[in-house]
Amino acid sequence: MTTALKGWVMGFLGRLRENEAGNVLVMVAAGFLPLLGFIGGGVDMARIYLVKTRLQHACDAGALAGRKQMAGGAWAANNEKARTTAEGIFNINYVPGSYGSSELSKRFSESQGKVSGSASVIIPMTVMVIFGYGTKTISVNCDAEMRIPNTDVMFVLDTTGSMASVNPGDGDTKINGLKQAVKCFYEALAKIDTSAQCGSNPTGYRNNDVQLRFGFVPYSSNVNVGRLLRNDWMVDTALYQSRKAKTTGNTDVDGFKEGTAEVTSTEQVPYSMNWSAWENHGTAGGTSCNGRIPANSIEMTGPESAPYAQSTTGSGANRVVSWSTNQDGRYYNYQGVMVGGKCQIQRRYISGYLKRNYQRTDTTGFKEYEYGQLSFDVSGLKAGADGWKASIVAPVGPYGQAATVAWDGCVEERQTYQNTDDSPAGEFAPIPSNAFDMNIDMIPDGSDATKWRPLLPDLVWGRYDSNGNWTVSKVKTSSDLSRNYTYACPTAASKLKSYPSASSFESYVNTLYPNGNTYHDIGLLWGARLMSPTGIFGPENAFTPTGGEIERHLVFMTDGDTVTSNQGYTAHGIAWWDRRQTRSNAGPGASLLTAVVNERTKALCSAIKSKNITLWVVSFGNGVSTNAQALLQSCASPNRYYVAANSATLISNFQQIADEISQLRLTK
C-alpha cells in the first residue's frame, strides 16, 4: 500500500472514531476493508488456481506428447522433434498471456526414458493489489514415462512358403524382415538391445518387478505344439489314411517265414588284461616240448545271454534280422617248460566273454498292400507326464516290414464341425458346441473326441485307383503307391516365458523358416490356447507368481490370403480323403476349404477379443487381396490394424505396437 493511500485510510478511520454521529455508518465503514480483503483474496485465489490448473494441464500434456513422440527412440532424434512436440502441445494448452500472465517460462528434458517438464508464469493481482500484493509467480512440474504392467505377448506368425519371397523394393526375404521386426519389438518393449538394426537403441527403464513374457506360434498349414501337451491330452490310438501288407498265409510271424539263424562272426572280449599266474596243466612227459603245447582256447563258464542289438534290414522282399549275444568264459594261453628232463605244460587265463553275432534271413509272404483308413497305436510316443519320444515303429515299410515313423510335433485337431451344404458362411457365429477344435479353453476330459492326435506323415498315403483317380475306397495292389499329399510343419511353438537376455529371444526367432500353405485359423487358435488364463495352460497364465493381474496382447502377422489344398496333410487330416470338415460324399475343392478357414478365422478372432485379449493384426506385403484385408481388419481390435508394404514399414509397425502397449500405461 502506498504511503499516500495509507495516510488517507488512517485519517479517515480517525475522523470516524472522533465523530459520534452515524454509528451505523461507522460500523459499516470499519468492516469494509476487511470485507474487501476477503472478497479480493477469493477473487485472486480463484485466478491463481485457474492459472495453475491450466499451466499444470499444459505441462502434463507436453510431457506426455514428448514421450509419445520419442517412443523407443532418442530424445534428440529428428532435430529434437520430441522436445518441439512437447513445447507445441504445451502452447496449445496454455497460450502465452492467458489470464493476464506474463514472463512464461517452460522447459522439457529427458533422462533414462523419462521426460520431465517445468513451467512458470507471473500473474498480476486485481483486488489484492490494494493490500500490497502486486504479482504472484506460479510454478508447476510434470513428468511422463512409459511403464508397462504385467504383460503377456503372443506372436502368431505366418511362416508359409510365400514368406521366402522378396517384396518389391526390399533387399531381403519377407521372413528375414519379419525376424528383424520381432527383434525390434522386443527391444522397444523389453528395453534390451538386440543384434537387429532398429534405427535407434532402446531407451527407458523397465521395472524388474514387472512380469513381461513372450510366446510364439509360427503357423502354416499346421502348428507344432505337440510337445507342449501332456501325455493324457493325446489319444492312444488313431485313424490314418495308411496301408497294411496282406500275406499268402505261408508265414510264421509278421508276414515272414522265419529262416535259420547262423553265427556270422565271434569276438573274444576280455574284462581286463590281467593274466592269472601260470599253473601246471596235466602231467609232464616226453623229452621235448616240441609239438606238445596246445593251441590257445576258450572255455565257457556261463550261459549265453539273451539277444541284444537286434536290427532288421530289407533284402528285396525278404528281411535280414541281425542280433548279438554274450557268454562269459576264460581265454587260455599255454606254454611248455622242461622239468626234470620232461615237458610240463602250463596255462594261464584272462576272464572275459565271447560275443557271437547272428544273422537270419526271413522270406516274405507278401501278397499285396491294402490302402485305406486304418487304426494305429500311437501311445509309443508318450514318455510320461509331458515327455515325448521322437518316433514309433509301424508295419508300413516295403512288403509290410517294420518302419520308423517319425513325429516332428505337429498335431491333428480334436472333434470338429462338419459343413454339409458346401456353404460355411455364418455357420461359426456362434461357434458350434460340437466344434471342440475351436474351443479355446476346453481341457480334455478323457474321451478321444476332446484329445489331439499326432500328425504322422510317414504313416500316410493319399490313395488312388489303377487309373490314377483319387478314391476313398480301399485299394489293393502290389505296387508301392506314391504318398500323394503335401505337408509342412513349422518351427515348434513356444509357451509364454520371460526373456531376460536378448540372446535366447533371438535364438528362437532365428529358427523360423518358410514352408507350407496358409491356414490362419490354426495359428490364431493355438495362439489363444497358449495364452488363455482359463484353458489348458490356465495355471501358468492366470496371474503372476505373486498374484498380479496380467494384460494380454496377441500380435498376428500374415503376408497374404488364406491358401488351402485338398491334398495337404493338415490339422484336420488330408481334406479330400478324411472329409472331417466337409460332407462325406464328395471331396472338397480348395475354394470350399478356403471359405471354411476364413469363416473359422472370423469366429476365432471374435472369441479371442471376447477373452479381453488385445488383438493386433499386421498385413505384410503388397499381394494381399481386398477381401483378405477386410477380413484382417475386422479381426483386429479397434484401431489395432496395420499394413506394411515392405520390411522397413513392418519394423516400424512392430515398434509402434510395442510403444502402444507401453503407452497404455503412460504415467505422470
JOPE-V370333 format. One record per pair of residues at least 4 apart in sequence whose ideal C-beta (glycine too) atoms are under 8 Angstrom apart, sorted by sequence separation. I is the first residue (numbers start at 1). GAP is how many residues later the second one is. If there is no record, write none. Layout:
I;GAP + I;GAP
//
This chain:
1;4 + 2;4 + 3;4 + 4;4 + 5;4 + 6;4 + 7;4 + 8;4 + 9;4 + 10;4 + 11;4 + 12;4 + 13;4 + 14;4 + 15;4 + 22;4 + 23;4 + 24;4 + 25;4 + 26;4 + 27;4 + 28;4 + 31;4 + 32;4 + 33;4 + 34;4 + 35;4 + 36;4 + 37;4 + 38;4 + 39;4 + 40;4 + 41;4 + 42;4 + 43;4 + 44;4 + 45;4 + 46;4 + 47;4 + 48;4 + 49;4 + 50;4 + 51;4 + 52;4 + 53;4 + 54;4 + 55;4 + 56;4 + 57;4 + 58;4 + 59;4 + 60;4 + 61;4 + 62;4 + 63;4 + 64;4 + 65;4 + 66;4 + 70;4 + 73;4 + 76;4 + 77;4 + 78;4 + 80;4 + 81;4 + 82;4 + 83;4 + 84;4 + 85;4 + 86;4 + 87;4 + 88;4 + 89;4 + 90;4 + 91;4 + 94;4 + 97;4 + 110;4 + 125;4 + 129;4 + 159;4 + 166;4 + 170;4 + 172;4 + 173;4 + 174;4 + 175;4 + 176;4 + 177;4 + 178;4 + 179;4 + 180;4 + 181;4 + 182;4 + 183;4 + 184;4 + 185;4 + 186;4 + 187;4 + 194;4 + 198;4 + 206;4 + 219;4 + 225;4 + 229;4 + 230;4 + 247;4 + 251;4 + 252;4 + 288;4 + 289;4 + 314;4 + 315;4 + 338;4 + 339;4 + 383;4 + 396;4 + 397;4 + 419;4 + 423;4 + 424;4 + 428;4 + 431;4 + 435;4 + 446;4 + 447;4 + 456;4 + 464;4 + 465;4 + 471;4 + 477;4 + 501;4 + 502;4 + 503;4 + 504;4 + 505;4 + 506;4 + 507;4 + 519;4 + 520;4 + 521;4 + 522;4 + 523;4 + 524;4 + 525;4 + 526;4 + 527;4 + 528;4 + 532;4 + 534;4 + 537;4 + 538;4 + 543;4 + 544;4 + 564;4 + 569;4 + 570;4 + 573;4 + 574;4 + 575;4 + 579;4 + 582;4 + 588;4 + 589;4 + 590;4 + 591;4 + 592;4 + 593;4 + 594;4 + 595;4 + 596;4 + 597;4 + 598;4 + 599;4 + 600;4 + 601;4 + 602;4 + 603;4 + 604;4 + 605;4 + 606;4 + 607;4 + 609;4 + 620;4 + 624;4 + 625;4 + 626;4 + 627;4 + 628;4 + 629;4 + 630;4 + 631;4 + 632;4 + 636;4 + 645;4 + 646;4 + 647;4 + 648;4 + 649;4 + 650;4 + 651;4 + 652;4 + 653;4 + 654;4 + 655;4 + 656;4 + 657;4 + 658;4 + 659;4 + 660;4 + 662;4 + 1;5 + 70;5 + 75;5 + 77;5 + 79;5 + 91;5 + 96;5 + 97;5 + 110;5 + 111;5 + 124;5 + 128;5 + 129;5 + 158;5 + 166;5 + 172;5 + 187;5 + 218;5 + 229;5 + 251;5 + 252;5 + 253;5 + 314;5 + 315;5 + 338;5 + 339;5 + 382;5 + 383;5 + 395;5 + 397;5 + 419;5 + 427;5 + 445;5 + 464;5 + 499;5 + 532;5 + 533;5 + 543;5 + 544;5 + 569;5 + 570;5 + 573;5 + 575;5 + 579;5 + 588;5 + 608;5 + 609;5 + 619;5 + 624;5 + 636;5 + 644;5 + 76;6 + 109;6 + 110;6 + 166;6 + 186;6 + 187;6 + 206;6 + 217;6 + 218;6 + 251;6 + 252;6 + 286;6 + 313;6 + 314;6 + 337;6 + 338;6 + 382;6 + 383;6 + 395;6 + 397;6 + 432;6 + 436;6 + 444;6 + 464;6 + 465;6 + 475;6 + 499;6 + 529;6 + 531;6 + 532;6 + 535;6 + 543;6 + 544;6 + 568;6 + 572;6 + 575;6 + 582;6 + 609;6 + 635;6 + 643;6 + 644;6 + 19;7 + 70;7 + 75;7 + 76;7 + 97;7 + 108;7 + 109;7 + 166;7 + 167;7 + 170;7 + 187;7 + 250;7 + 285;7 + 312;7 + 313;7 + 336;7 + 337;7 + 381;7 + 382;7 + 395;7 + 396;7 + 428;7 + 431;7 + 443;7 + 444;7 + 463;7 + 464;7 + 528;7 + 529;7 + 530;7 + 543;7 + 567;7 + 568;7 + 573;7 + 575;7 + 581;7 + 608;7 + 1;8 + 75;8 + 96;8 + 108;8 + 109;8 + 125;8 + 165;8 + 166;8 + 186;8 + 193;8 + 217;8 + 226;8 + 247;8 + 312;8 + 336;8 + 381;8 + 394;8 + 395;8 + 419;8 + 431;8 + 442;8 + 444;8 + 462;8 + 463;8 + 465;8 + 529;8 + 533;8 + 534;8 + 542;8 + 566;8 + 567;8 + 572;8 + 579;8 + 624;8 + 633;8 + 644;8 + 16;9 + 17;9 + 73;9 + 108;9 + 125;9 + 164;9 + 165;9 + 187;9 + 193;9 + 312;9 + 313;9 + 336;9 + 337;9 + 380;9 + 393;9 + 394;9 + 396;9 + 532;9 + 533;9 + 541;9 + 566;9 + 567;9 + 572;9 + 579;9 + 619;9 + 632;9 + 644;9 + 16;10 + 94;10 + 107;10 + 124;10 + 125;10 + 163;10 + 164;10 + 167;10 + 184;10 + 188;10 + 192;10 + 245;10 + 311;10 + 312;10 + 335;10 + 336;10 + 381;10 + 393;10 + 417;10 + 428;10 + 465;10 + 531;10 + 533;10 + 565;10 + 566;10 + 577;10 + 582;10 + 605;10 + 619;10 + 106;11 + 107;11 + 124;11 + 125;11 + 163;11 + 164;11 + 183;11 + 187;11 + 191;11 + 310;11 + 311;11 + 334;11 + 335;11 + 381;11 + 393;11 + 394;11 + 417;11 + 464;11 + 466;11 + 564;11 + 576;11 + 582;11 + 642;11 + 69;12 + 70;12 + 106;12 + 107;12 + 123;12 + 162;12 + 163;12 + 183;12 + 184;12 + 190;12 + 191;12 + 310;12 + 311;12 + 334;12 + 335;12 + 380;12 + 392;12 + 393;12 + 463;12 + 575;12 + 576;12 + 581;12 + 16;13 + 69;13 + 105;13 + 106;13 + 122;13 + 123;13 + 183;13 + 191;13 + 309;13 + 310;13 + 334;13 + 380;13 + 391;13 + 392;13 + 436;13 + 575;13 + 619;13 + 16;14 + 105;14 + 122;14 + 184;14 + 187;14 + 188;14 + 191;14 + 309;14 + 333;14 + 378;14 + 391;14 + 436;14 + 470;14 + 494;14 + 582;14 + 629;14 + 642;14 + 67;15 + 104;15 + 105;15 + 122;15 + 123;15 + 163;15 + 183;15 + 184;15 + 187;15 + 191;15 + 308;15 + 309;15 + 332;15 + 333;15 + 377;15 + 391;15 + 392;15 + 417;15 + 581;15 + 617;15 + 642;15 + 13;16 + 66;16 + 69;16 + 90;16 + 104;16 + 105;16 + 121;16 + 122;16 + 159;16 + 180;16 + 190;16 + 307;16 + 308;16 + 332;16 + 333;16 + 390;16 + 391;16 + 617;16 + 12;17 + 13;17 + 66;17 + 69;17 + 103;17 + 104;17 + 120;17 + 121;17 + 179;17 + 180;17 + 307;17 + 308;17 + 332;17 + 390;17 + 417;17 + 464;17 + 533;17 + 640;17 + 90;18 + 103;18 + 120;18 + 180;18 + 307;18 + 308;18 + 331;18 + 376;18 + 389;18 + 417;18 + 463;18 + 575;18 + 617;18 + 66;19 + 87;19 + 102;19 + 103;19 + 120;19 + 306;19 + 330;19 + 331;19 + 388;19 + 415;19 + 416;19 + 533;19 + 617;19 + 65;20 + 66;20 + 101;20 + 102;20 + 119;20 + 120;20 + 305;20 + 330;20 + 331;20 + 415;20 + 416;20 + 417;20 + 461;20 + 464;20 + 491;20 + 615;20 + 616;20 + 65;21 + 87;21 + 101;21 + 102;21 + 118;21 + 119;21 + 157;21 + 304;21 + 305;21 + 330;21 + 331;21 + 388;21 + 415;21 + 416;21 + 417;21 + 461;21 + 462;21 + 463;21 + 491;21 + 531;21 + 566;21 + 615;21 + 616;21 + 86;22 + 101;22 + 102;22 + 118;22 + 190;22 + 304;22 + 305;22 + 329;22 + 330;22 + 414;22 + 415;22 + 416;22 + 461;22 + 462;22 + 490;22 + 491;22 + 566;22 + 615;22 + 619;22 + 63;23 + 65;23 + 66;23 + 100;23 + 118;23 + 189;23 + 304;23 + 328;23 + 329;23 + 414;23 + 460;23 + 461;23 + 462;23 + 490;23 + 531;23 + 566;23 + 614;23 + 617;23 + 618;23 + 619;23 + 621;23 + 622;23 + 9;24 + 62;24 + 65;24 + 99;24 + 100;24 + 117;24 + 118;24 + 303;24 + 328;24 + 329;24 + 413;24 + 461;24 + 566;24 + 616;24 + 617;24 + 618;24 + 619;24 + 620;24 + 621;24 + 62;25 + 64;25 + 83;25 + 94;25 + 116;25 + 117;25 + 157;25 + 302;25 + 328;25 + 329;25 + 460;25 + 490;25 + 565;25 + 615;25 + 616;25 + 617;25 + 618;25 + 619;25 + 62;26 + 116;26 + 117;26 + 302;26 + 327;26 + 381;26 + 457;26 + 490;26 + 528;26 + 564;26 + 614;26 + 616;26 + 618;26 + 62;27 + 90;27 + 116;27 + 155;27 + 300;27 + 301;27 + 302;27 + 326;27 + 327;27 + 488;27 + 489;27 + 527;27 + 566;27 + 61;28 + 62;28 + 82;28 + 115;28 + 186;28 + 300;28 + 301;28 + 326;28 + 457;28 + 488;28 + 565;28 + 609;28 + 61;29 + 86;29 + 90;29 + 114;29 + 115;29 + 300;29 + 301;29 + 326;29 + 327;29 + 487;29 + 488;29 + 527;29 + 564;29 + 602;29 + 605;29 + 114;30 + 115;30 + 268;30 + 299;30 + 325;30 + 326;30 + 414;30 + 457;30 + 486;30 + 524;30 + 564;30 + 601;30 + 605;30 + 620;30 + 58;31 + 59;31 + 61;31 + 62;31 + 86;31 + 114;31 + 298;31 + 299;31 + 324;31 + 325;31 + 369;31 + 486;31 + 563;31 + 605;31 + 58;32 + 61;32 + 113;32 + 153;32 + 298;32 + 324;32 + 524;32 + 562;32 + 602;32 + 618;32 + 58;33 + 82;33 + 113;33 + 298;33 + 299;33 + 324;33 + 325;33 + 366;33 + 493;33 + 523;33 + 561;33 + 564;33 + 598;33 + 602;33 + 58;34 + 75;34 + 297;34 + 298;34 + 323;34 + 324;34 + 366;34 + 415;34 + 455;34 + 496;34 + 601;34 + 58;35 + 75;35 + 296;35 + 297;35 + 322;35 + 323;35 + 364;35 + 414;35 + 415;35 + 495;35 + 496;35 + 562;35 + 618;35 + 57;36 + 58;36 + 153;36 + 296;36 + 322;36 + 364;36 + 414;36 + 520;36 + 562;36 + 618;36 + 57;37 + 101;37 + 296;37 + 322;37 + 414;37 + 493;37 + 151;38 + 296;38 + 321;38 + 322;38 + 414;38 + 520;38 + 54;39 + 55;39 + 295;39 + 320;39 + 321;39 + 413;39 + 562;39 + 618;39 + 54;40 + 70;40 + 75;40 + 294;40 + 320;40 + 321;40 + 412;40 + 518;40 + 148;41 + 293;41 + 320;41 + 321;41 + 411;41 + 412;41 + 616;41 + 66;42 + 293;42 + 319;42 + 320;42 + 411;42 + 412;42 + 495;42 + 518;42 + 520;42 + 70;43 + 293;43 + 318;43 + 319;43 + 411;43 + 412;43 + 518;43 + 519;43 + 54;44 + 62;44 + 66;44 + 292;44 + 318;44 + 410;44 + 411;44 + 496;44 + 518;44 + 54;45 + 63;45 + 70;45 + 318;45 + 319;45 + 410;45 + 495;45 + 496;45 + 518;45 + 519;45 + 62;46 + 67;46 + 315;46 + 317;46 + 318;46 + 517;46 + 518;46 + 51;47 + 59;47 + 67;47 + 289;47 + 317;47 + 407;47 + 517;47 + 51;48 + 67;48 + 289;48 + 407;48 + 517;48 + 522;48 + 50;49 + 66;49 + 289;49 + 317;49 + 407;49 + 522;49 + 51;50 + 301;50 + 406;50 + 66;51 + 292;51 + 294;51 + 307;51 + 405;51 + 517;51 + 519;51 + 47;52 + 63;52 + 293;52 + 304;52 + 406;52 + 516;52 + 519;52 + 63;53 + 281;53 + 292;53 + 294;53 + 405;53 + 63;54 + 287;54 + 289;54 + 300;54 + 404;54 + 405;54 + 554;54 + 62;55 + 284;55 + 287;55 + 288;55 + 403;55 + 284;56 + 286;56 + 287;56 + 289;56 + 298;56 + 269;57 + 278;57 + 285;57 + 286;57 + 59;58 + 146;58 + 148;58 + 264;58 + 275;58 + 284;58 + 285;58 + 59;59 + 145;59 + 151;59 + 153;59 + 155;59 + 157;59 + 159;59 + 160;59 + 161;59 + 284;59 + 552;59 + 554;59 + 556;59 + 59;60 + 145;60 + 147;60 + 150;60 + 151;60 + 153;60 + 154;60 + 155;60 + 157;60 + 159;60 + 160;60 + 284;60 + 552;60 + 553;60 + 554;60 + 556;60 + 557;60 + 558;60 + 559;60 + 58;61 + 149;61 + 150;61 + 151;61 + 152;61 + 153;61 + 154;61 + 155;61 + 156;61 + 157;61 + 158;61 + 159;61 + 160;61 + 270;61 + 283;61 + 284;61 + 552;61 + 553;61 + 554;61 + 555;61 + 556;61 + 557;61 + 558;61 + 559;61 + 560;61 + 148;62 + 150;62 + 151;62 + 152;62 + 153;62 + 154;62 + 155;62 + 157;62 + 158;62 + 256;62 + 396;62 + 552;62 + 554;62 + 556;62 + 558;62 + 559;62 + 147;63 + 152;63 + 154;63 + 156;63 + 256;63 + 268;63 + 282;63 + 396;63 + 551;63 + 553;63 + 555;63 + 557;63 + 560;63 + 561;63 + 55;64 + 148;64 + 280;64 + 281;64 + 392;64 + 559;64 + 560;64 + 561;64 + 55;65 + 280;65 + 281;65 + 394;65 + 559;65 + 560;65 + 55;66 + 280;66 + 281;66 + 558;66 + 561;66 + 562;66 + 279;67 + 561;67 + 278;68 + 279;68 + 560;68 + 278;69 + 279;69 + 51;70 + 278;70 + 277;71 + 51;72 + 276;72 + 275;73 + 276;73 + 381;73 + 275;74 + 276;74 + 558;74 + 48;75 + 275;75 + 378;75 + 47;76 + 274;76 + 378;76 + 521;76 + 528;76 + 67;77 + 273;77 + 520;77 + 524;77 + 534;77 + 66;78 + 67;78 + 113;78 + 272;78 + 378;78 + 519;78 + 520;78 + 47;79 + 63;79 + 67;79 + 271;79 + 272;79 + 410;79 + 486;79 + 521;79 + 525;79 + 528;79 + 532;79 + 556;79 + 62;80 + 63;80 + 64;80 + 270;80 + 271;80 + 319;80 + 376;80 + 409;80 + 488;80 + 521;80 + 524;80 + 528;80 + 556;80 + 44;81 + 59;81 + 63;81 + 270;81 + 271;81 + 317;81 + 408;81 + 486;81 + 487;81 + 520;81 + 524;81 + 527;81 + 44;82 + 59;82 + 60;82 + 270;82 + 271;82 + 317;82 + 319;82 + 398;82 + 485;82 + 486;82 + 487;82 + 531;82 + 43;83 + 44;83 + 55;83 + 59;83 + 269;83 + 314;83 + 376;83 + 409;83 + 484;83 + 485;83 + 486;83 + 521;83 + 528;83 + 43;84 + 44;84 + 56;84 + 60;84 + 268;84 + 269;84 + 314;84 + 485;84 + 524;84 + 55;85 + 268;85 + 269;85 + 314;85 + 440;85 + 528;85 + 40;86 + 41;86 + 52;86 + 56;86 + 268;86 + 269;86 + 40;87 + 41;87 + 51;87 + 267;87 + 268;87 + 314;87 + 438;87 + 39;88 + 40;88 + 48;88 + 52;88 + 266;88 + 267;88 + 437;88 + 440;88 + 441;88 + 44;89 + 266;89 + 312;89 + 440;89 + 485;89 + 40;90 + 48;90 + 113;90 + 114;90 + 266;90 + 267;90 + 312;90 + 371;90 + 36;91 + 37;91 + 40;91 + 112;91 + 113;91 + 114;91 + 265;91 + 266;91 + 372;91 + 441;91 + 44;92 + 112;92 + 113;92 + 265;92 + 371;92 + 440;92 + 443;92 + 444;92 + 37;93 + 112;93 + 263;93 + 264;93 + 441;93 + 442;93 + 443;93 + 557;93 + 36;94 + 37;94 + 263;94 + 264;94 + 441;94 + 263;95 + 264;95 + 440;95 + 441;95 + 262;96 + 261;97 + 262;97 + 441;97 + 261;98 + 262;98 + 261;99 + 555;99 + 260;100 + 259;101 + 372;101 + 258;102 + 259;102 + 372;102 + 555;102 + 259;103 + 371;103 + 372;103 + 258;104 + 259;104 + 370;104 + 371;104 + 257;105 + 370;105 + 371;105 + 462;105 + 472;105 + 256;106 + 257;106 + 370;106 + 371;106 + 470;106 + 256;107 + 257;107 + 369;107 + 470;107 + 472;107 + 256;108 + 257;108 + 368;108 + 369;108 + 553;108 + 255;109 + 256;109 + 368;109 + 369;109 + 413;109 + 460;109 + 252;110 + 255;110 + 368;110 + 369;110 + 371;110 + 551;110 + 255;111 + 367;111 + 369;111 + 366;112 + 369;112 + 457;112 + 462;112 + 551;113 + 251;114 + 455;114 + 460;114 + 462;114 + 463;114 + 72;115 + 250;115 + 462;115 + 472;115 + 72;116 + 249;116 + 455;116 + 71;117 + 247;117 + 248;117 + 470;117 + 247;118 + 248;118 + 247;119 + 248;119 + 246;120 + 247;120 + 245;121 + 246;121 + 245;122 + 246;122 + 77;123 + 245;123 + 246;123 + 245;124 + 246;124 + 5;125 + 244;125 + 245;125 + 72;126 + 73;126 + 74;126 + 243;126 + 244;126 + 73;127 + 74;127 + 243;127 + 72;128 + 75;128 + 243;128 + 1;129 + 74;129 + 242;129 + 243;129 + 1;130 + 72;130 + 73;130 + 241;130 + 242;130 + 244;130 + 1;131 + 72;131 + 241;131 + 242;131 + 243;131 + 72;132 + 241;132 + 242;132 + 70;133 + 240;133 + 239;134 + 240;134 + 242;134 + 437;134 + 239;135 + 437;135 + 239;136 + 240;136 + 238;137 + 239;137 + 237;138 + 238;138 + 237;139 + 237;140 + 238;140 + 255;140 + 236;141 + 237;141 + 254;141 + 236;142 + 237;142 + 235;143 + 236;143 + 234;144 + 255;144 + 255;145 + 254;146 + 234;147 + 234;148 + 254;148 + 245;150 + 231;151 + 244;151 + 231;152 + 244;152 + 231;153 + 243;153 + 247;153 + 231;154 + 242;154 + 245;154 + 230;155 + 231;155 + 245;155 + 230;156 + 231;156 + 244;156 + 416;156 + 229;157 + 231;157 + 228;158 + 413;158 + 227;159 + 412;159 + 413;159 + 411;160 + 412;160 + 422;160 + 227;161 + 410;161 + 412;161 + 418;161 + 422;161 + 226;162 + 418;162 + 419;162 + 420;162 + 421;162 + 438;162 + 418;163 + 419;163 + 420;163 + 416;164 + 417;164 + 418;164 + 419;164 + 440;164 + 416;165 + 418;165 + 438;165 + 418;166 + 422;166 + 438;166 + 440;167 + 424;168 + 440;168 + 438;169 + 422;170 + 425;170 + 424;171 + 428;171 + 440;171 + 423;172 + 424;172 + 427;172 + 428;172 + 431;172 + 426;173 + 429;173 + 430;173 + 238;174 + 425;174 + 428;174 + 429;174 + 424;175 + 428;175 + 431;176 + 234;177 + 419;177 + 429;177 + 226;181 + 227;182 + 229;182 + 226;183 + 224;184 + 225;184 + 226;184 + 224;185 + 225;185 + 226;185 + 224;186 + 225;186 + 223;187 + 222;188 + 223;188 + 222;189 + 373;204 + 373;205 + 233;210 + 233;211 + 232;212 + 235;213 + 232;214 + 238;215 + 235;216 + 238;216 + 240;216 + 234;217 + 235;217 + 242;217 + 233;218 + 234;218 + 235;218 + 242;218 + 243;218 + 233;219 + 234;219 + 240;219 + 241;219 + 242;219 + 234;220 + 240;220 + 241;220 + 243;220 + 241;221 + 241;222 + 229;223 + 226;226 + 226;228 + 226;229 + 246;230 + 222;233 + 243;238 + 221;265 + 222;265 + 224;265 + 227;265 + 228;265 + 221;266 + 222;266 + 224;266 + 221;267 + 222;267 + 223;267 + 224;267 + 225;267 + 228;267 + 220;268 + 222;268 + 224;268 + 225;268 + 220;269 + 224;269 + 220;270 + 223;270 + 219;271 + 218;272 + 218;273 + 216;275 + 218;275 + 217;276 + 216;277 + 215;278 + 216;278 + 215;279 + 215;280 + 215;281 + 214;282 + 215;282 + 213;283 + 214;283 + 213;284 + 214;284 + 213;285 + 214;285 + 212;286 + 211;287 + 214;291 + 216;292 + 216;293 + 218;294 + 222;294 + 220;295 + 221;295 + 220;296 + 221;296 + 220;297 + 221;297 + 222;297 + 220;298 + 221;298 + 220;299 + 223;299 + 219;300 + 222;300 + 223;300 + 219;301 + 221;301 + 225;301 + 228;302 + 219;303 + 223;303 + 233;303 + 219;304 + 225;304 + 218;305 + 225;305 + 217;306 + 195;307 + 219;307 + 229;307 + 192;308 + 194;308 + 190;309 + 192;309 + 193;309 + 217;309 + 192;310 + 217;310 + 194;311 + 195;311 + 190;312 + 194;312 + 215;312 + 186;313 + 217;313 + 187;315 + 190;315 + 215;315 + 186;316 + 215;316 + 183;319 + 186;319 + 183;322 + 183;323 + 183;326 + 161;327 + 182;327 + 160;328 + 179;330 + 159;331 + 179;331 + 159;332 + 241;332 + 179;333 + 211;333 + 241;333 + 178;334 + 211;334 + 241;336 + 175;337 + 211;337 + 241;337 + 175;338 + 175;339 + 211;339 + 174;340 + 173;341 + 154;342 + 221;343 + 152;344 + 221;344 + 221;347 + 221;348 + 222;348 + 223;348 + 221;349 + 222;349 + 164;350 + 221;350 + 163;351 + 162;352 + 159;353 + 161;353 + 159;354 + 160;354 + 161;354 + 157;355 + 159;355 + 160;355 + 161;355 + 159;356 + 160;356 + 161;356 + 162;356 + 159;357 + 160;357 + 160;358 + 158;360 + 158;362 + 158;365 + 157;366 + 156;367 + 156;368 + 156;370 + 185;370 + 156;371 + 155;372 + 154;373 + 154;374 + 154;376 + 181;376 + 154;377 + 152;379 + 178;379 + 174;385 + 152;389 + 150;394 + 163;396 + 162;397 + 150;398 + 152;398 + 154;398 + 156;398 + 162;398 + 150;399 + 151;399 + 152;399 + 154;399 + 156;399 + 158;399 + 160;399 + 149;400 + 150;400 + 151;400 + 152;400 + 153;400 + 154;400 + 155;400 + 156;400 + 157;400 + 158;400 + 160;400 + 149;401 + 150;401 + 151;401 + 152;401 + 153;401 + 154;401 + 156;401 + 158;401 + 162;401 + 149;402 + 151;402 + 153;402 + 155;402 + 158;402 + 160;403 + 178;442 + 177;443 + 174;446 + 174;447 + 199;452 + 198;453 + 167;454 + 168;454 + 167;455 + 199;456 + 198;457 + 204;458 + 162;459 + 162;461 + 158;462 + 181;466 + 188;466 + 180;467 + 184;467 + 188;467 + 187;468 + 177;469 + 181;469 + 185;469 + 189;469 + 177;470 + 181;470 + 184;470 + 185;470 + 188;470 + 176;471 + 180;471 + 184;471 + 187;471 + 188;471 + 178;472 + 181;472 + 182;472 + 185;472 + 186;472 + 189;472 + 174;473 + 177;473 + 181;473 + 185;473 + 189;473 + 177;474 + 184;474 + 188;474 + 172;475 + 170;476 + 169;477 + 170;477 + 167;478 + 168;478 + 167;479 + 167;480 + 153;508 + 151;510 + 146;513 + 148;513 + 148;514 + 147;515 + 149;515 + 146;516 + 148;516 + 149;516 + 146;517 + 148;517 + 147;518 + 146;519 + 147;519 + 146;520 + 147;520 + 145;521 + 144;522 + 145;522 + 144;523 + 144;524 + 143;525 + 142;526 + 72;583 + 71;584 + 71;585 + 72;586 + 72;587 + 71;588 + 68;591 + 68;595 + 68;598 + 67;599 + 64;602 + 64;604 + 63;605 + 60;608
//
